[in-house]
Amino acid sequence: MNPKVEIFSQGEEVVTGQVADTNAAWLSTQLVAMGFKVSRHNAVGDKLEDLIALLKETANRADCCICTGGLGPTTDDLTREAVAIAFDSPLVFDEIAFENISRFFKKRQMPMPDVNRKQAFFPEKAKRIDNDWGTAPAFSFKAQDCLFVFTAGVPFEMKHIFTEKVKPDLEQCFS
């Protein structure tokens, strides 16, 4: 039986139609080609309670969930916090992630804004996935029997992270 996967897009800009959710369509094509059964596309705005509720629901019905968005440095980027609360896994600072984010700005000869420090925090039980194409590191997290993967919402970054880092892991986990 094919593993059941859901796609979860986060952001007020997606829900209100300001940005077309091309990520979900692209991910569906990739996942179906890998042998997954895509069972749902979900989109939630920037409300912590809604994010927490959807994470908990998804953990009870899917084998895997690919989530895009909500990993930026601004106050409306709440994915990390939602995962920490939903699955009782406090946020912890990741020094390697912070160094990678700092390096991103140094390469561009730009000062790193203080708000970007937020991007180096992950739920305690998460596995960091480095983002070589932007400032938002991705991460994976297992809850119940569902493997969650959280990636940047910027399509360019999401596609690279998925293709080069997530896909090989999924192929191993779901042979």
Buried (B, 14 or more C-beta within 10 A) or exposed (E): EBBBBBBBBBBBBBBEEEBEBEBBEBBBEBBEEBEBEBBBBBBBBBBBEBBBBBBBBBBEBBBBBBBBBBBBBEEBBBBBBBBBBBBEBEBEEBEEBBEBBBEBBEEEEEEBEEEBBBBBBBBEBBEBBEBEBBBBBBBBBBBEEBBBBBBBBBBEBBBBBBEEBBBEBBEEEBE
